[in-house]
């Protein structure tokens, strides 16, 4: 396997200092602090920890260089009400999010870069239904433990889409890959996703690491949690991201 390395993101999103991969167990006090309720997410990434056999950890985020999967710990948060985000941190817009996570978004960004993710600029309203397979596209789903095999749900099925005229649910988000934007770092400022807590957004958000790119991404009045398919509030879940 070729050595892992952080790819260069777009000029507006300079990468963090290249983390050292390997070297056994590394202390990770920043990752532990981020897991505590009410803790402020740090702006700098945690050290990368080599877990062996192609598996790594940065803060609370785990990734596998062989399967190219990133695993993000999260909690079921909202089962009803308007939704604009699939996933935010506890410092994010939790009143509009299905799941919350204790991670530092910058740690997720480091994991994605080390797997060769190519962050893409925001699509804009004129490219709402982008073509699948372009750089930055990734697959995503959520898993959680229960009696028997773990439950698994594609991320687009987490959010229901309402028909305002009929006041009824008309299905879920359109299927398809999600777009990795990588957030932004303003000159002299903090990494935007860490500051705002935005990780995976349904409604177009340049601060979020990942954006939905289907046709309803600019309508903030028709999305709700797909409660019939989701676990109870407070249930631990895992958000899984597949890097191409």
C-alpha positions as CSV (number, residue, x, y, z in Angstrom):
1,X,0.0,0.0,0.0
2,X,1.4,3.5,-0.9
3,X,2.1,5.8,2.1
4,X,-0.9,7.8,3.2
5,X,-0.6,11.5,2.5
6,X,-2.9,14.6,2.7
7,X,-3.9,15.8,-0.8
8,X,-3.9,19.5,-1.5
9,X,-7.5,20.9,-1.2
10,X,-8.7,24.0,-3.2
11,X,-6.8,27.3,-2.5
12,X,-9.6,28.5,-0.3
13,X,-9.3,25.5,2.0
14,X,-5.6,25.0,3.0
15,X,-5.0,21.7,4.7
16,X,-3.8,21.4,8.3
17,X,-0.2,20.6,8.9
18,X,0.5,17.0,7.6
19,X,-0.1,14.6,10.4
20,X,2.3,11.8,11.0
21,X,0.7,8.4,10.4
22,X,2.0,5.5,12.5
23,X,4.3,5.3,15.5
24,X,2.1,3.4,17.8
25,X,-0.2,4.9,20.5
26,X,-0.3,8.7,20.5
27,X,-1.8,10.8,23.3
28,X,-5.1,12.4,22.1
29,X,-6.2,14.8,24.8
30,X,-8.0,17.1,22.3
31,X,-10.1,14.2,21.0
32,X,-11.1,13.2,24.6
33,X,-12.0,16.8,25.4
34,X,-14.3,17.1,22.4
35,X,-16.3,14.1,23.6
36,X,-17.3,15.7,26.8
37,X,-20.8,17.3,26.7
38,X,-20.6,21.1,26.3
39,X,-16.9,21.0,25.4
40,X,-15.8,23.5,22.7
41,X,-14.5,21.7,19.7
42,X,-10.8,22.6,19.1
43,X,-9.8,24.2,15.9
44,X,-6.7,22.1,15.3
45,X,-6.8,18.5,14.3
46,X,-5.8,15.7,16.8
47,X,-2.8,13.5,16.1
48,X,-3.2,10.6,13.8
49,X,-3.1,7.2,15.6
50,X,-2.1,4.0,13.8
51,X,-4.3,1.2,14.9
52,X,-2.7,-1.4,12.7
53,X,-3.8,-3.3,9.5
54,X,-4.6,-0.1,7.6
55,X,-6.8,1.3,10.3
56,X,-6.3,4.8,11.8
57,X,-7.9,7.2,14.3
58,X,-7.8,11.0,14.4
59,X,-9.6,12.3,17.5
60,X,-12.9,10.4,17.6
61,X,-12.9,9.7,13.9
62,X,-11.8,6.3,12.6
63,X,-10.8,5.5,9.0
64,X,-9.6,2.4,7.1
65,X,-7.1,2.8,4.2
66,X,-8.1,-0.6,2.8
67,X,-11.9,-0.4,2.8
68,X,-11.7,3.4,2.4
69,X,-14.4,3.9,5.0
70,X,-14.6,6.7,7.6
71,X,-16.6,6.0,10.8
72,X,-18.1,9.0,12.7
73,X,-19.7,8.4,16.1
74,X,-23.1,10.1,16.6
75,X,-26.3,10.1,18.5
76,X,-30.0,10.1,17.3
77,X,-31.2,13.6,18.2
78,X,-34.3,14.8,16.4
79,X,-37.3,12.8,15.2
80,X,-39.7,15.6,14.3
81,X,-39.6,19.2,13.1
82,X,-37.9,21.0,10.2
83,X,-34.5,19.6,9.2
84,X,-31.6,21.4,7.5
85,X,-28.8,19.1,8.6
86,X,-28.2,15.4,8.9
87,X,-25.3,15.8,11.3
88,X,-23.9,18.6,13.4
89,X,-21.7,18.9,16.5
90,X,-23.2,20.0,19.9
91,X,-22.1,23.5,19.0
92,X,-24.0,23.4,15.7
93,X,-27.7,24.0,14.8
94,X,-29.0,21.1,16.8
95,X,-32.6,22.3,16.6
96,X,-32.4,21.5,12.8
97,X,-30.3,18.3,12.9
98,X,-31.2,14.6,12.9
99,X,-28.0,13.5,14.5
100,X,-25.3,15.1,16.7
101,X,-21.7,14.1,17.1
102,X,-18.9,14.9,19.6
103,X,-16.2,14.9,16.9
104,X,-14.1,17.9,15.8
105,X,-15.0,18.4,12.1
106,X,-11.4,19.2,11.3
107,X,-10.5,15.6,12.4
108,X,-12.9,14.3,9.8
109,X,-11.4,16.6,7.2
110,X,-7.9,15.2,8.0
111,X,-9.2,11.6,7.6
112,X,-10.8,12.4,4.3
113,X,-7.7,14.1,2.9
114,X,-5.5,11.2,4.0
115,X,-7.8,8.8,2.0
116,X,-7.3,11.0,-1.1
117,X,-10.6,12.9,-1.0
118,X,-10.8,15.8,-3.4
119,X,-12.9,18.6,-1.9
120,X,-15.1,20.4,-4.4
121,X,-16.5,23.9,-4.3
122,X,-20.1,24.6,-3.5
123,X,-22.4,23.6,-6.4
124,X,-24.6,26.7,-6.3
125,X,-28.3,26.7,-7.1
126,X,-27.8,26.3,-10.9
127,X,-26.1,22.9,-10.4
128,X,-28.4,21.5,-7.8
129,X,-28.7,18.1,-9.4
130,X,-25.0,17.4,-10.1
131,X,-23.8,14.5,-12.1
132,X,-22.8,11.4,-10.1
133,X,-19.2,10.2,-10.1
134,X,-17.5,13.6,-10.1
135,X,-14.5,14.2,-7.7
136,X,-15.8,14.8,-4.2
137,X,-18.7,12.5,-4.5
138,X,-19.1,9.9,-1.7
139,X,-21.6,7.4,-0.5
140,X,-22.9,7.6,3.1
141,X,-25.2,5.6,5.4
142,X,-26.0,5.3,9.1
143,X,-25.8,2.2,11.2
144,X,-26.9,1.4,14.7
145,X,-26.9,-1.7,17.0
146,X,-30.1,-3.4,17.9
147,X,-31.3,-7.0,18.7
148,X,-30.0,-9.1,15.9
149,X,-27.9,-7.6,13.0
150,X,-27.1,-3.9,13.1
151,X,-29.6,-1.6,11.3
152,X,-28.3,0.1,8.1
153,X,-30.0,3.0,6.3
154,X,-28.7,5.0,3.3
155,X,-28.3,8.6,4.4
156,X,-30.8,10.0,1.9
157,X,-33.5,7.9,3.6
158,X,-32.9,9.6,6.9
159,X,-34.7,12.7,5.8
160,X,-38.3,12.7,4.6
161,X,-39.6,15.3,2.0
162,X,-43.0,16.8,2.6
163,X,-45.5,17.9,0.0
164,X,-46.5,21.3,1.3
165,X,-49.7,21.5,-0.8
166,X,-50.9,18.1,0.5
167,X,-49.4,18.4,4.0
168,X,-48.1,14.9,3.6
169,X,-44.8,13.1,3.3
170,X,-43.9,12.5,-0.4
171,X,-40.9,10.3,0.0
172,X,-37.3,10.8,1.1
173,X,-34.3,12.8,-0.3
174,X,-33.4,11.7,-3.8
175,X,-30.8,8.9,-3.9
176,X,-27.3,9.6,-5.0
177,X,-23.8,10.5,-3.8
178,X,-23.2,13.3,-1.3
179,X,-20.6,16.0,-2.1
180,X,-17.5,16.6,0.0
181,X,-16.9,20.3,0.1
182,X,-14.3,20.3,2.8
183,X,-15.5,23.6,4.4
184,X,-13.5,26.7,4.3
185,X,-10.8,28.5,6.4
186,X,-11.1,32.3,6.1
187,X,-7.8,34.2,6.2
188,X,-6.8,34.4,9.8
189,X,-9.9,32.6,10.9
190,X,-10.9,29.2,12.4
191,X,-11.8,26.2,10.2
192,X,-15.4,27.0,9.4
193,X,-16.9,23.6,10.1
194,X,-15.3,23.4,13.6
195,X,-16.6,26.9,14.3
196,X,-20.1,26.4,13.1
197,X,-20.5,22.7,14.0
198,X,-21.9,22.0,10.5
199,X,-20.8,18.5,9.2
200,X,-23.5,17.1,6.8
201,X,-26.0,19.5,5.4
202,X,-29.3,19.0,3.5
203,X,-29.6,22.7,2.8
204,X,-26.7,24.3,0.9
205,X,-24.1,25.4,3.5
206,X,-20.6,26.4,2.5
207,X,-19.4,25.9,6.1
208,X,-20.4,22.2,6.1
209,X,-18.0,19.5,5.2
210,X,-20.6,17.5,3.2
211,X,-23.6,18.8,1.3
212,X,-26.6,17.1,-0.2
213,X,-26.8,17.8,-3.9
214,X,-30.3,16.8,-4.9
215,X,-33.1,19.1,-6.3
216,X,-34.5,20.2,-2.9
217,X,-31.2,21.5,-1.4
218,X,-32.4,25.1,-1.4
219,X,-35.8,24.6,0.0
220,X,-35.7,24.8,3.8
221,X,-39.4,24.2,4.4
222,X,-40.0,20.6,3.2
223,X,-37.5,18.4,5.1
224,X,-38.2,16.4,8.3
225,X,-36.7,13.4,10.0
226,X,-37.9,10.1,8.5
227,X,-39.0,8.9,12.0
228,X,-40.5,5.6,11.0
229,X,-37.0,4.4,9.9
230,X,-35.0,5.9,12.7
231,X,-34.0,4.7,16.2
232,X,-35.2,6.4,19.4
233,X,-33.8,9.7,20.5
234,X,-30.5,9.3,22.3
235,X,-29.6,6.0,20.6
236,X,-25.9,5.8,19.6
237,X,-25.4,5.5,15.8
238,X,-22.4,5.4,13.4
239,X,-22.3,7.6,10.3
240,X,-20.3,5.7,7.6
241,X,-18.7,7.5,4.7
242,X,-17.3,5.7,1.7
243,X,-14.5,7.5,-0.1
244,X,-14.1,6.7,-3.8
